[in-house]
Amino acid sequence: MTKPFPQPRNTGQVRPHIVFAGAGHAGLIALAALHQAGSLDADITLVSAGEQAHYSGMVPGWIEGLYAQHDMTIPLAPLAARWGLSLKVATIEGADDIALRTSAGPVPYDLLVINTGADAALPTPLDPATVIPAKPFSKLIAGLSPRLDTAASFAVIGGGVAGVEVALSLATRRPDASVTLVERGGAMAPSLPAGARTRIGQHMRRRSITPLTRATVTGVSDGTLHLEDRHVPADVCLAFTGAAPQAWLAQTPFARHNDGFFAASNSLQSLSHPNVLIAGDAGTRVDDPRPKAGVFSVRTGPLLAKAIRRWSANEPLQNAPLQRNSLILVSTGERSAVGTRNGVVIEGRWVWRWKNHLDRAFVDQFKA
Ligand SMILES: Cc1cc2nc3c(=O)[nH]c(=O)nc-3n(C[C@H](O)[C@H](O)[C@H](O)COP(=O)(O)OP(=O)(O)OC[C@H]3O[C@@H](n4cnc5c(N)ncnc54)[C@H](O)[C@@H]3O)c2cc1C
């Protein structure tokens, strides 16, 4: 679906105002590309809840102790200075047709680019105060840091790829602690091919992780995770249970898909507001959805830059096809990893070195 943009509205500024909501992967890549290409005739503001962006691919390595916190974070102020844009550190609370509503006041826009990611979807009976959610990363880091080396037991809820990788990282760092991985479905990392699952299962056994499948969480209390049929020691309980739409999405007039995320066309435009572009986990491409994963946000970056350039030139937007397959690299501990793409499975220390190179290159491109 391709929709033309309306002419930029007059927000009282000489040049059109492009507002980036959230410093997600796609937005940062698009901003870097726009800066490199130069001569975009617009003022740009980046609104971010924090002064840093985080790179999720390195979180398991940080848990294991292979990376320092600064290795996986991107300070935004130096970027803003280098790219000549305004940085507003504020929490986005909603939006209307002409402005973003933030904790620091309204930010009018001619073009709004939304890249605020997703929240962690907590299992319903859990009190959010008793678990550390996968997102936002600032909360994950703040909640886990003081307990990483002191907790006697960890329970990771959610046996998707992220939960499995985090359980392996915890068990590698803390072989003296008990680590339980709890999954309500019948298998761990079900999105991976059987060969990769088998290898990951071997690593989990080697690291004495207790895997519990078809397990339903009923609550957490006093260092214990309660399941329907048993109780699991859990000084620290982490939830890696998938992505949920952030609350502020409901405080906007922008069309939403039936999953609650913003509904986007294949030209990245909001289905209801053509001058709102949506990238990454915050939206769902309704005609061609992708899993909520950083790799797809990264791939959207160059497409987003192209869309913004066309908007700037008052040209209609084009479809922005997004590749379906992706390389998945799962760190299994002690600088080794399992990888898979198109059904082919690879494993070894060289796979981890490759992952490390890709991850560091992503972060470092913004720190040069
Ligand atoms: C431990 C872990 C490991 C993962 N590993 C991988 C992996 O290896 N590969 C992969 O493809 N995916 C991975 N994922 C998934 C990946 O993290 C997400 O899919 C990805 O980060 C989404 O990118 P995004 O660009 O949409 O937004 P995000 O990277 O989530 O960025 C959103 C930005 O918006 C800001 N923001 C959010 N809300 C507000 C607000 N209200 N106001 C202002 N600013 C706001 C945030 O501070 C953040 O900077 C992992 C997830 C976890 C939890």
The ligand as an SDF file (V2000), in Angstrom:
LIG
                    3D

 53 58  0  0  0  0  0  0  0  0999 V2000
   17.6590   -9.9280   26.1340 C   0  0  0  0  0  0  0  0  0  0  0  0
   17.1560   -9.6690   24.7360 C   0  0  0  0  0  0  0  0  0  0  0  0
   17.9380  -10.0630   23.6800 C   0  0  0  0  0  0  0  0  0  0  0  0
   17.4970   -9.8290   22.3840 C   0  0  0  0  0  0  0  0  0  0  0  0
   18.3070  -10.2450   21.3650 N   0  0  0  0  0  0  0  0  0  0  0  0
   17.8840  -10.0570   20.1040 C   0  0  0  0  0  0  0  0  0  0  0  0
   18.7070  -10.5030   19.0180 C   0  0  0  0  0  0  0  0  0  0  0  0
   19.8030  -11.0740   19.2230 O   0  0  0  0  0  0  0  0  0  0  0  0
   18.2550  -10.2830   17.7530 N   0  0  0  0  0  0  0  0  0  0  0  0
   17.0580   -9.6580   17.5130 C   0  0  0  0  0  0  0  0  0  0  0  0
   16.6960   -9.4950   16.3480 O   0  0  0  0  0  0  0  0  0  0  0  0
   16.2580   -9.2290   18.5120 N   0  0  0  0  0  0  0  0  0  0  0  0
   16.6400   -9.4120   19.7920 C   0  0  0  0  0  0  0  0  0  0  0  0
   15.8250   -8.9970   20.8220 N   0  0  0  0  0  0  0  0  0  0  0  0
   14.5970   -8.2430   20.5010 C   0  0  0  0  0  0  0  0  0  0  0  0
   14.9670   -6.7620   20.3280 C   0  0  0  0  0  0  0  0  0  0  0  0
   15.4350   -6.2580   21.5510 O   0  0  0  0  0  0  0  0  0  0  0  0
   13.8150   -5.8660   19.9010 C   0  0  0  0  0  0  0  0  0  0  0  0
   13.0640   -6.4880   18.9000 O   0  0  0  0  0  0  0  0  0  0  0  0
   14.3790   -4.5350   19.3680 C   0  0  0  0  0  0  0  0  0  0  0  0
   15.0990   -3.8640   20.3750 O   0  0  0  0  0  0  0  0  0  0  0  0
   13.2810   -3.6270   18.8560 C   0  0  0  0  0  0  0  0  0  0  0  0
   13.9020   -2.5250   18.2880 O   0  0  0  0  0  0  0  0  0  0  0  0
   13.1560   -1.1620   18.0620 P   0  0  0  0  0  0  0  0  0  0  0  0
   14.0080   -0.4020   17.1130 O   0  0  0  0  0  0  0  0  0  0  0  0
   11.7510   -1.3640   17.7090 O   0  0  0  0  0  0  0  0  0  0  0  0
   13.1200   -0.4210   19.4980 O   0  0  0  0  0  0  0  0  0  0  0  0
   14.0350   -0.5030   20.7810 P   0  0  0  0  0  0  0  0  0  0  0  0
   15.3750   -1.0500   20.4950 O   0  0  0  0  0  0  0  0  0  0  0  0
   13.2170   -1.1690   21.8260 O   0  0  0  0  0  0  0  0  0  0  0  0
   14.2030    1.0360   21.1380 O   0  0  0  0  0  0  0  0  0  0  0  0
   13.1330    1.8340   21.5540 C   0  0  0  0  0  0  0  0  0  0  0  0
   13.6650    3.1390   22.0760 C   0  0  0  0  0  0  0  0  0  0  0  0
   12.5820    3.9950   22.3820 O   0  0  0  0  0  0  0  0  0  0  0  0
   12.7150    4.5340   23.6900 C   0  0  0  0  0  0  0  0  0  0  0  0
   11.3750    4.6610   24.2530 N   0  0  0  0  0  0  0  0  0  0  0  0
   10.5100    3.6610   24.4950 C   0  0  0  0  0  0  0  0  0  0  0  0
    9.3710    4.1470   25.0190 N   0  0  0  0  0  0  0  0  0  0  0  0
    9.5190    5.4850   25.0950 C   0  0  0  0  0  0  0  0  0  0  0  0
    8.6800    6.5400   25.5430 C   0  0  0  0  0  0  0  0  0  0  0  0
    7.4420    6.3340   25.9960 N   0  0  0  0  0  0  0  0  0  0  0  0
    9.1590    7.7990   25.4980 N   0  0  0  0  0  0  0  0  0  0  0  0
   10.4010    8.0300   25.0030 C   0  0  0  0  0  0  0  0  0  0  0  0
   11.2260    7.0780   24.5590 N   0  0  0  0  0  0  0  0  0  0  0  0
   10.7950    5.8130   24.5980 C   0  0  0  0  0  0  0  0  0  0  0  0
   13.5560    3.5200   24.4480 C   0  0  0  0  0  0  0  0  0  0  0  0
   14.2320    4.1650   25.5090 O   0  0  0  0  0  0  0  0  0  0  0  0
   14.4780    2.9930   23.3590 C   0  0  0  0  0  0  0  0  0  0  0  0
   15.6320    3.7940   23.2480 O   0  0  0  0  0  0  0  0  0  0  0  0
   16.2440   -9.2080   22.1360 C   0  0  0  0  0  0  0  0  0  0  0  0
   15.4580   -8.8110   23.2150 C   0  0  0  0  0  0  0  0  0  0  0  0
   15.8940   -9.0370   24.5010 C   0  0  0  0  0  0  0  0  0  0  0  0
   15.0050   -8.6090   25.6290 C   0  0  0  0  0  0  0  0  0  0  0  0
  1  2  1  0
  2  3  1  0
  2 52  2  0
  3  4  2  0
  4  5  1  0
  4 50  1  0
  5  6  2  0
  6  7  1  0
  6 13  1  0
  7  8  2  0
  7  9  1  0
  9 10  1  0
 10 11  2  0
 10 12  1  0
 12 13  2  0
 13 14  1  0
 14 15  1  0
 14 50  1  0
 15 16  1  0
 16 17  1  0
 16 18  1  0
 18 19  1  0
 18 20  1  0
 20 21  1  0
 20 22  1  0
 22 23  1  0
 23 24  1  0
 24 25  2  0
 24 26  1  0
 24 27  1  0
 27 28  1  0
 28 29  2  0
 28 30  1  0
 28 31  1  0
 31 32  1  0
 32 33  1  0
 33 34  1  0
 33 48  1  0
 34 35  1  0
 35 36  1  0
 35 46  1  0
 36 37  1  0
 36 45  1  0
 37 38  2  0
 38 39  1  0
 39 40  1  0
 39 45  2  0
 40 41  1  0
 40 42  2  0
 42 43  1  0
 43 44  2  0
 44 45  1  0
 46 47  1  0
 46 48  1  0
 48 49  1  0
 50 51  2  0
 51 52  1  0
 52 53  1  0
M  END
$$$$
